[in-house]
Amino acid sequence: MQKMKLVVVGNGMAGMRAVEELLKIAPDLYRITVFGAEPHPNYNRILLSPVLAGEQTADDIVLNSREWYDANGITLHAGARVTKIDRVRRLVIAENGVEAEYDRLLLATGSNPVMLPIPGNDLDGVIGFRDIADVEAMVAAAARHRHAVVIGGGLLGLEAANGLKLRGMDVVVVHRHAWLMERQLDRVAGCMLQQSLEDRGLKFLLEKDTGQLLGEEGRVRAVRFRDGQEIPADLVVMAVGIRPNYRLAEEAGIHCNRGIVVNDTLQTFDPRIYAVGECVVHRGVSYGLVAPLFEQARVCATHLANFGIGRYAGSVTSTKLKVTGIDLFSAGDFMGGEHADEIVLHDRQGSVYKKLVLEGDRLVGACLYGDTADAAWYFQMLKDGRDVRDIRDHLMFGQNHLGDAGHKGQTQAAAMGDSAEVCGCNGVCKGAIVKAIKEKGLFTLDGVRRHTKASASCGSCTGLVEQILASCIGGAYQPADSKDKPMCGCTDHSHGEVRQAIRDRHYLDIPTVMRELRWRTPNGCASCRPALNYYLISTWPHEAVDDPQSRFINERAHANIQKDGSYSVVPRMMGGLTTPAELRAIADAAEKYKVPTVKVTGGQRIDLLGVKKEDLPKMWADLAQAGILSGHAYGKSLRTVKTCVGAEHCRFGTQLSMAMGVKLEQMLLGMWSPHKVKLAVSGCPRNCAEAGIKDVGVIGLESGYELYVAGNGGIKTEVAQFLCKVASDEEVLEYAGAFLQLYREEGYYLERTVHYVHRVGLDYVKARVVEDAAGRRELHERLLYALQGYRDPWLECVQEPKLRREFEILSI
Amino acid sequence: MSEWKKLAALEEIPRLGSRVVESAGGDIAVFRTAEDQVYALHDRCPHKGGPLSQGIVHGGRVTCPLHGWNIELASGEAVAPDLGRTPCVEVKLENGVIYLRV
């Protein structure tokens, strides 16, 4: 079949991102031709500021080399400005006479800097700040001239000013408004920014209107303001804004309204023509930041690929300034007003300012100066519209509290040296991450994870990696929206959508889910398959097909894989209780199968480490003789119920904590969950069982029990939150069971209870589990129903020969 | 001299699964895809030697259970951006019986 012809006008970031996305999903659909007005291959326009500042070179910021175009069979006409679109003959014509026919046309013509309509704006030495040519002009001017004037105290203007200053020029920034970056900062933050830039030697003239530019022999020599003041200028950079570049489209008769008007599929009024990037107007808005353009590119690519999925619904944007050493962040409605509440922290001495703007119980804006460690966290909440009532009292103090393990509690990436270790799991230092971001042109957390492995294991350094990304690429970095984030590369559906579909449409097996929800891969991947399997069996217990091949090896082999490929065996000891007979059986098995390491676990049981896989069924058979069950130490499932000695023996004990623990463990036997689940029961508030860091913690009192939920002692220590007080053992079982069932039904795969409760809010959990008595009983009953007919997986393997195949080695 | 040796019936390996074969040159992992194609690789991930036989099989790839590297079953190559290769073993399927060339 003859390939269709796709012509792309604009060789910038938005257009090429759309092409990259298209090649990913439909590599053979089109013969692609790209026209670019600049003589360069596609480069990272965001990094022009570091190039100007001398921190990077023009070659460093190339995103797609000419070899990339060749390798993908793309015809590139660089330095060929397109001057005409003939929609009747479906033809684009460039200035240099080159023509190209199209079946589909993608316009990505970007924007132009606004040049103030004042006398002298056409003099030599008067430029915008938009492309490599502008940067080259600035660098050349810095070598020969002294006085630079930057008109415009916004993001771009300040970056230009900073770069020119570093190049040795005397720089004056002229701004019409009363403070800098008024579109992103409030007055306090704007003044703080001005102060620190003044400390670096920049000068500012605020509330000044430029009247005209004065020249001498064709070159600019001074700027005169409307109030008559005049200052010397050998170089004038206009950075007062950008204007979508839509002339080409308008001349071709495509509907424009201060930009090329597109719908949610990025289609223009001519159905063969799409448009992305700064040149478009979508729902009345044009975007000048790269993150929204990338979202547009992704959606547009799916439509160019004829998939017909995905809609672009607009973006919430945030801003970071790329001036080394200055940390500022703003997003949303950062000014606040009568309808909004503000939480403000201002430390003048320490140069820290944080303002959070709330409407009701939702965060609607943030403006941070000096400390932006929690920017990503705030931005996420803002985009998700999360109810923050339950964390409002400590919202200002950010996400980092005690116990972030793995990188010495470091929370400020900026303060770290290049050799400082960021990811403790994979031994990745900051320098390696920065290098990968720059050299590979990475924009996303996912990209950094794939290329460096940083933050790809336990994830505790994710915040740091996000900060490093943000400081390298500035506003281009936008944290993903957790609510709508696709499950994995196999689908565009989020965890929430997939769970919902499985429930609403009563799907019972993985192939059906993948077929009906149009998975892109034939049988998923190692991240979506285990998630789907869990969603199916937790939503439709006793009905859905449990697919062992979609479970991680530990759950398939009922044991924990170790780094050398051997396994560990952890027998269940309910409530941490055992007997001499059980210990004898464990000791015998350990000797018989030559177990090299025997260890007591944190969950009060015994771990036999270093068992060969083929020995597992034999060992289980021996243990089963003594009535020993699987401890599920390997699963996304109930792990342990840790107990203290309690009122049985302890002189302080108020409740029978061991017996309570055993009851809980018996009830929850065989429970699969989104992630592992650990419980603890303490017999008095001294809390020797450490119930404060468990998914469900029970603390005995004279008058009953206190229940705590969503604690975590792992990567990040999270103290469990008080749920309610109950009077009897039966109530402990019902409330704890209901909470866990709610988590089982609504949690996303690999989301611990703490993250689940962060997401939905403790108030919601209380409403479902504490306040709604009938709902609680139903939840509890659904849990009991799901766990009915539990069969121990070790015993099953012993009894059914065909299940042992997994463990048997073939020989030839 | 290597020669074709009969291993087992196809049904002995679960779809989207694998089995381990002991050999003088170390363990071999034999995989079966959803479409009943059969592949064999040395049972060692090029990253840190993880047993690929224990991984999740999807499409024409397996994900190592230790650190999640993806390995192409047909070539033994690690999927980019990871770099590395696991040696392949020749394998064929005839009348529902798997043969290895060892």
Interface residues (C-beta under 8 A of the other chain):
Chain A: K440 R450 H451 A456 S457 T521 P522 N523 G524 C525 A526 R529 P530 P548 Q549 S550 F552 I553 A557 I561 K563 G565 R805 E808 I809 L810 S811 I812
Chain B: K5 K6 L7 A8 E12 P14 R15 L16 G17 R19 V20 V21 E22 S23 D27 V30 A34 K48 G49 G50 P51 Q54 G55 I56 V57 H58 G59 T63 P65 L66 H67 G68 N70 P81 L100 V102
